Amino acid sequence: MSMPPAPTLVAPAESTPVTVVSVPADHPYVRRVTAAPGITVSPDPEVPGRAAGVWWPPAALSPEWIDANAAAADLLHVHFGTESFAPGHLTRCIAAAHRAGWPVVFTVHDLDHPQLAEQAGYRRQLDELVTGADGLVTLTSGAADAVRRRWGRDAAVIPHPSVLTSHADIPQVPRSTTMRVGVHLKDLRANVDGPGTVSALLAALERLGARGLDVIGEVRLHRAVRDERSRDEVRRLCADDESVELIEHERLSDAELTAALSRLDACVLPYRHGTHSGWLELCWDLGVAVVSPDIGHYLEQHRDGTVAGFAPGSTTSLTSALGDVLDPDVHARRGSVRRTALTASRQMARTRTDAAAAAAHAALYRGLIAERVA
């Protein structure tokens, strides 16, 4: 996975310290891309009325907060968490950042917001952020093309870093002759098609079984969900089919999630809309094959044959995609020596690409600050 060059900017010395107000700050993605020497991220300010450690809605995205903290940072970088703000608010935040002397960077993670069913308000926010930011970043060339077509602006393409923490303990999984294909529906947020994905998966499992593959399904679901009608339909579908196991649980910790994904041979993404996926990145880190709907730019995140696309709602397409990633010539089975070697090699590759992503962000920050000072 090659790293494209950072934007051509006149930047100060690499040792120049930079303090970034990142929205959010305490997030695995942010920690990875700000790990270059000399880059410091201010902690998320406390959110009134929220428990300690809760960053949303982000208190740093306030003109008053920015004015009061102008001397404490050098740059504002917005990632996500803006969806609760009214039209015009983000424009006022950008203006406040500019008054403070801060360049503004916006990473276009989402062209369609995964938490929202209605996108009109979020698209107005994108208009404010993309047109008002001094520098833009996105994760795939396809998303960069979309930004260029819609807004006439160039975004630096810096691929998604590792999601797996460097000290994570990857569990040893017993080998099995049965392959396990999972789908995690979590809390059935707006972009998750629970019943549609499960229905297609069950039909695909039946077809794969008819081909002689020994494969079982695993459907995971949070106990507390946003869409109870969809949850009930998922329960009904799973209860009527012996080829799938339904597991309902509380939100998993990082270690629990790592363990749950490690026991899969393949993971099906259940999205009806979206742009990029951190979940896909975690599966890649763990050597788990991914089958993704061919929407957004998920399929561009990795082009090494371990991510296959399917047409949402199509049993034939999903069956074909699962057959491709479970092909014994390309598939690293859970619990196998091949899987262990694959995860180790990917961790080594991530060491290089994560460092390159952090360096690209640092160069962007310093270049924009130099331009603003000049």
Salt bridges, closest charged atoms under 4 A:
ASP26 OD1 - ARG31 NH1 2.48
ASP67 OD1 - ARG99 NH2 3.07
GLU83 OE1 - HIS113 NE2 3.03
ASP112 OD1 - ARG123 NH2 2.58
ASP127 OD1 - ARG150 NH2 3.19
ASP134 OD2 - HIS98 NE2 2.77
ASP134 OD1 - ARG372 NH1 3.94
ASP145 OD1 - ARG148 NH1 2.85
ASP154 OD1 - ARG148 NE 2.80
ASP187 OD2 - ARG226 NE 2.89
ASP193 OD1 - ARG272 NH2 3.51
GLU218 OE1 - ARG180 NH1 2.80
GLU218 OE2 - ARG220 NE 2.88
GLU218 OE1 - ARG263 NH1 2.23
ASP232 OD1 - ARG231 NE 3.24
ASP232 OD1 - ARG235 NH1 3.80
GLU233 OE2 - ARG236 NH2 2.64
ASP240 OD2 - ARG236 NH1 3.44
GLU245 OE1 - ARG180 NH1 3.09
GLU248 OE1 - ARG235 NH2 2.90
GLU250 OE2 - ARG223 NE 3.49
ASP265 OD1 - HIS331 NE2 2.92
ASP265 OD1 - ARG333 NE 3.47
ASP265 OD2 - ARG334 NE 2.84
GLU281 OE1 - HIS302 NE2 2.80
GLU281 OE1 - ARG350 NH2 2.60
ASP285 OD1 - ARG350 NE 2.65
GLU300 OE2 - HIS297 ND1 2.67
ASP304 OD2 - ARG346 NH2 3.44
ASP354 OD2 - ARG32 NH1 3.80
